[in-house]
Amino acid sequence: MLFKNKLNYSKIVFEVNSFMSAFIQINQQLLAELLTFIDFADNKLTIGFVSINFAKDRNTLIEIIKNHERCKDIQFEVLTFNDAQLRFLRDAIVAELPQITIQENKKLVLIIVGLEKSIGMSGEYPPVLQDLNFVRDAFTTSVPHPILFFLPDYALTRLAKYAPDVWAWRKGVFEFKTVESTKEYAIERTLHSDRMLRSLELPEKQERIDLLERLLMEATDTPNKVNILKELGVAYRSIGELEKAEYFLKEALKLTDDVQNLISIRASVLYEIGNIYLDWENLGEAVILLQQSVELDENTGNLQHKAASLHQLAVIEGQIGNFDEAINLYHESLELNKNIGEVRNQTVSLHNLAVIYARKGNFYEAINLNQQSLELSEKIGDLEIKAASLNNLAYIYLQQGNVNEAISFYQQSLELQEKIGDLRGKASSLLMLGQVIANEKQDLTTALDYLRQSLEMFKHLKSPDAEKVGIWFLECKFKQLLQHSSEAQQLYQQLESADEDTRSEIISRLQELINETNEES
């Protein structure tokens, strides 16, 4: 065993050294220029930008300069700022400086990584760059050290555009090339991965998004770029970032205009945008996009994708109460998926058919269909559909009056949704738990906690459901107030017989009491 471990260690060391050699070979001149910049940078604020697209290459470069003979008198400190909500970078750096023990007779050089998260790929005037540009002069005294910003191409471009004053202070820009094996790894983990996005846990989804964003910088041919943009849209939708998802998908759609050999992927992009409008409950726009997708699929003979679009059209028919039309479309989709052996989509159709039958009151058929969906989802390891099926079972048991079973299934569904980062699913499960516990268990404190979390998530998603959830939250809050406040009880009893002016005064006072309880909690 010891001999085997030594062999494995030797193999890892060999692979690391080979990768490092490949990186140096394609970036030899740039590396020499960067080392010269570091060597000659004064022991005061001096800004350099290192353009490097992948974290693997970035980490390799940092190791190279840290251990290089020319940098033996340099103390490098890597500061990671990867909070997407970061706004005040200078304050964050200043807060870190006291934690650094400066080595005697060594020049301190700060390496900033992760800033691309707050810079983003889209939108105007990222707050972090707006503030960075505004406080540029304050860096001179508060951060008196050379700084190297390691950023991917897109973040560097946005920094130059939205923080021009900081960009003007640059003493050097070093654009490193990507090692081919790094790109191959990223492609293997994203575009060629056999692991379904929906079954990935949240950290893996975030890693996939990061790799796709960096691959986008390296994409040169249109089909590859369209595919990456589409995958980014799908990935962002999977974690509830719908506006970002829409942005990337619309960018992909632009590239497919009037390009004959991209008809198939155009259908796929239209389908994904349709799903986003469905999430936003913009049903009219969703129907138009999904029907366009079906037409393209019929032209290209893509039965798998046609089945998926028919399924989503069935969802819309179900939402507007056209149950018979929804059932017909689900069965049409189900039949297509059976013919081509597409198990995952069969699972989804079975689940949604169960929802329709439950809404029609046919609980026996609903449970039967839902059980088939649950068995298939477990067989293929699809956690998203399993969570949805558990949620559906909860609804069915609730309709039958089995409250404890319903709560148990909602909680099981919530655990899976948290695991895979399904924000919309979490918001829905929290909402149902809040309503059931408030109405059936009369535990208003627990119910309010669930409803508060649900409301925050729906607001984050910019969902039209946020308004309804907000009303339910206030109703629950009011019930809690009536339980604990004799003044509120008296005022509520007076409401029915009060005249219009008095009613306004009573409602105003009740609102004050609710606000007071909010402040106390």
N, C-alpha and C positions, 0 to 999 in steps of 0.2 A: 504493500500500500504506500509506503514512504517513497519507493522508487517511482510509482505511478504519479504521486503528487509532484515529485521533482520534475517529471516529464511534462506534466500539465503546466507547471510554473515556467519551465523553460520555453514552452510553446507560446505562452502569453507574452513573455518578455520578447521573444523573437517577433511576434506579430506587432507589438507596440513599437519596437525599434524599426521594423520595416515600414510601418505607417509614417513614423516620424521622418525617416529617410525620404520617403515619397513626397512628403509635405515640403521638406527643405529643398528637394531637387527642383520642384516647379516654382518655388518662391525664393530662390537663393538671393537674387538681387534685392528684392523687397526686404528680406530679412536683414541684409547688410545695411540698408538704408534706415530701417527701424532701429537697429542697434546703434547706429551713429546718432540718430535723433535722441535716443535715451542717454547716450554718453555725453552729448553736448548740451542737453537741457539744463538750464540754470536751476539752482535750488530755490525756485519760486514758481508761481503759477505759469506753466507752459502747457499748451493744449495740443494734443495730437489725436488724430482719428484713425482707427484701424478698421477697415472694411473687411469683414469676414462673415460668411453666410451661415455656417453651421457650428453648433456648439462643440462638436468633436474636434474640428479644426482649430477653433478658438482655444480650447483647453490645451491642445498640442502646442500651439504657438506660445501660450503663457508658460508652459513647462520649459520650452526651448530657451526663452529669454531669461527665465529665472535661473537656469543652470548654465548659462553661457559664460565662457571665460571672460568676455568683455563686460559682464555685468556683476562681477564679484564684489564690487563696491556699491552696488545698488540694493536697496531694500524695496521689494515689490509688495504691495498690499492690494489684494483683490477685494473690491467692495461690490456686492451683488444687490442690485435694486430692481427686482422683477415683479413688483406690485403694479398691476395694471392701473390702479387708482392713484399711483404716485403723482403728486403735483409739485412739491417743493424739493427739488433735488439738492440744492445747496444746503438747505436745512438738514436733509438726511445725511449728507457727507459730513457736515460740521458735527452732527451727533455721533458719528462713527470715529472721528479723529481722536478724541480722548481715550478711546479703547486701544489705540495703536501704541505699542512701545517702540519708540524710534531707536534703532541700533546705532551705537556710537560710530562715528566716522563713515557713515553710510548715507547716501542720498535717498530720500523717500520718494518713490514713484507710485501714484495711485492708478490702479486699473479698474475702470468702471464697466461692469457687465450687467446685462439684463434690462437695460433701459428701453430696449425695443418694445417691451410689453406695454409700457405707458405711452410710448410714441404711437404705436398702432400702425396699421397699413392703410386706413381710410379715414375720412372725415377731415375737417379743417381745424387748424389751430389746436393741436393737442395741448391741454392745460399745462403739462410738464414743460413743454417747449416755450409756451407763452411766458411762464414764470422765469424759466432759465434765461430767456432773452432779456427780460426786464431787470433781473438782478445780476447781470453779467459783471458789472464793475465791483460788486461786493465780493466776488470770488478772489480778487487780488489780495485782500487782507485776511479773509476768513479761511481760504484754502491755499496757503502759500507753498504749493508743491506742484511738480509736473503731473499732469493727468493724461492718461490714455483712455479714450472712449472706444471700446470694442463694440461695433454695431454691424448688423447685416445691411446690405445695399439699400433696401427700401427705407430703413430707419435713418440712415445717413442722408439720403436724399431729402427726407422730410425735415430733418434737423436743419439742413442748409436752407430750406425754404421758409420754415416757420421760426427759426432762431438765427436770423442772419447776422446779428451782432456777435453772437458766440462763434458762429462759423468764421467770421472775419478774423477772429483771434487765432485761428489755427496756425500752427508752425509746421504741420506736416500731415499728409493724408496717405495712408498705405493700404492699397487695395490688393488683398491676398487672393490667390486662386484656390478653388476647391479641389481637394484630392478626389479622384474618380471613385475610389472605394467608399468615400463618404456619401457621395450621391447615390451610389448603388445601394448602400445600406438604407438611406432614406426612402428610396423607391420601393425597396423590399418591405419596409415597415408600413408603407402607406398604399401606394398604387397597386402593388403586386401582393399585398397581404391577403391571406385566405381567412383572416379573422374578421368577422362581421363587426362593423363599427358599433352597432347597437348592443353587442354582447360585451364590449370593453368597459372596464371600470373607468371612473373619471380621470385618474392620473394618466392612463393610457390614451384616452381621448385627447387630453391636453398635449401629450407628447406628439400624437399624430398631427394635431393642428400646427404645432411648432415646426415639425419637419416639412409639412406641406407648404407653409409660408416661406420657408427657406428654399424649398425646391422651386417655388414660383419665381424666385430671383434668378434661378439658373436656367429656366425654361426658355428655349429659343424657337422651337417650331410651334405653330398654332394648335394642332390637335393636342399636343402634350400640355400646353398652357391651359386650354379649355378644360381638359380632364382634371388638372390640378385645381383650377378655380371651382369646378363643380364639386370636387371632393371636399374642398374647404367649406363651401356652402353647406353641404350635408353635415360635416363635422360640427360646424358652429350651431346648426339647428339642433343637433343631438344634445348640446349642453344648454339650450335655451337662449342662445345669443342670436335672436331672429333678425335683427337689423344688420348685423355683420353677415349673416347667412345670405340675406337678400342682396347685399352689396356684391359679394363674390359671385353669386349665381347670375346676377344681371351683367356683370363683367364678362362672364362666360358666354352669356346669350349674345352679347354684342359681337363676339368673335365668330359666332356661328352664322351670322347673317350672310345669306347668299353664297354659302360655301357648300357645294353639293355633297362632298364626301363627309360632311359633319352633320347630316340630317339626323342620324340615329342619336348622337349625343345631344343635339338640339332638343329632341323629344324628351330626353332624360332631364335636361335643364328646365324645360317648361314644366315638367312634372314636379320637380323639386320646388320651383317658385310657387306653383299652385298649392303645394302643401303648406308653404309659409302663409299664404293668404287664407288658407283653411284654418291654420292656427290662430290667425288674427280675426277669424270669423267674417272675413270679406268673401262671402260665398259666391257672389256674382262673378268677381274677378277670378276666383279659384276655378269655377266651372269653365270659363272661357279658356284658361290656360290648359286645364286637363283635357278638354275636348280637342284643342290644337295638338296636344301630345298624342292622343289616340289616333288622330288623322295621320300624323307622321309615322306612327308605329304601323299602321295598316299599309302605308306605302312601302315601308322597309321590311315588313313581315316580322317585326320584333314582337312575338307573342307574349314573352315574359313581361315586357314593359307595358304592352297593351293591357295585360291583366292587372298590373299595378294601378294604371290610370283608371280602369273601370272600377276597381276597388275603391279608390278615393272618390269617384263620382257617386258610388253607393253610400259612402259616408255622408256626403252632402244631402242626398235624398233622405237618408235617415234623420239627419238633423232638422230638416224642415217638415218632417212628419209623413213623407211619402214612403211608408214602410214596404208596401208591396213592390214598388219600383226598386227600392233599395235591396230587397231580398233577391229580385231578379238579377240585378247587376252583380251582387255578391256571388250568386251561383254561376253566373257567366265567367266571372273572374276565377272562381274556384275550379271550374271545369278546365279552363285554359292552363292553370297551374298544375293540375293533375296530369294533363296530357304531356306537359314538358318536364314533369318531375320536380317542380319548384316547391319544396316542402315548406320553407319559411313563410312564403306568401299564402300557402294553404292555411297555415296556422293563424295568420292574421284574419283571413276571411272567416274562418270558423269562429274566432273570437267575436268578430263584429256581428256575425249572424246571431250569435248568442245574445248580444246586446239588443238587437232588434226584437227577438222573440221575448226577451225579458220585458221590454217596453210594451209589447202587445199583451203581456200577462200570461204567456205560455211558458211557465217556469220549468216544466218538465223538459221541454225541448231545449230551453236555454241552458239548463245545467248539463244536458247531454252534449250539446255542441261545445260548451265551455270546457268540459272535461276532455274532449278530443283535442281542443286547442292547447290545454295545459300539458297533456301527455306529449304532444308533438314538440312544444317549446322546451320541455325538459330533455327530450331526446336529442334535440339539436343544440341545446345549451344557450337558447336565446332568452336572456334575462329580461329584456324589455317586454316581450310578449307574455312571459310568465307573470310579470308584475301586473300587466293589464288584465290578464285572465283572473288573477287573484282579486283584483279590484272589482271585476265584473261579478265574481262569486259573492263578494261582500254585498254588492247591490241586490243580488237575487235573494240572499238570506235576509237582508233588511226588509225587502218587500214581503217576505213570508213571516216577518215578526221575530226572527231569530237574531236579536240584537247583539248578543255576545259573540256569536259566530261571525257576524258582519264586521264588528270592531276588530276581531282577530285577523280576518283576511285583509282589511284595510291596512293594519299595522305591518303585516307580512309584505304587502305590496309596497308600502312606504320604505321598508328596509332595503328592498331590491332597487327601488328608484334612487335612493341615496347612494347606493353602491355604484350605480352606472351613471350618476349625474344627470338623471332625467328631471330637469327643473319643473317642466309643465306637469309631468306625472306626479311629482312630489306635491306641487301646489294643489292639485285636484284631490289627492288622497288626504292631505291635511284639512282641506275644506270639508270633505265628507266626514272625517273623524270629528271635526269641530261641531258640525251640525248634529250628528248622531249622538254624541256625548251630551250636547246641550239639551236636545229634545227628549232623548230616551233615558239618559242617566241624571239629568239635571245638575251635572257637575260643571257649573259655568266657568270656574277658574281654569280647569283643564281645557275646556272648549275654547275659551278666549285665547289661550296660548296657541292652540292649533290654528285658529282663525287668523291670529296676528301674523303667524309665519306664512300662512297661505296668501294673505293680502300683500305682504312684502314681495313674495315671489311673483304674483300676478302683475304687480306694479312694475317690477323689474322686467318682466316679459312684455310690458306695454299691452297687456291683454284687455279686451273689453270686459272680461269677467271681473276685473279689479273693482269696478263700480258696484257690482252686485255683492261681491264678497265684503266690500266696505259697509254696505247696508246691513248685511247679516251680522257683521262684527258689532255695529252700533246697536242693533236689536238685542244681541246677546249681552252687551255691556249694560243696556237699559234694564234687562231682566235681573242682572246681578245687582244693579242699583236698587231696584224695587225690593230685593231680598234683604238688603242691609240698611235701608234708609226709610225711617218712618215718615220723614218730610216728603220724600219722593212718592211714597204710597198715597199720602193724603192729596198731593198735587194731582196724581194720576186719576184718583177717584173724582176730583173736581172737574177734570177735563170735559167729560161728556155733557155736563149741564152748563158749562161756562159759555159766556158770549164771546164774540170774535176777539175783542180787545183783551179780555181776561185770558183766553186760550193762548194768545201770543205771549203774554207775560208768564203763564205757567210753563209753556214750552221753552221759553228763554231760560227760566230758572232751572228746569230739568237738565237743559244742556250744560248749565254752569255746574250742576251737581256731578254730571258725567265727567266733565273736564277736571273737577276736583279729584274724583276717584282715579283718573288717569295719572294725575300728578303724584298721588300717593303711591300708586303701583310702580 
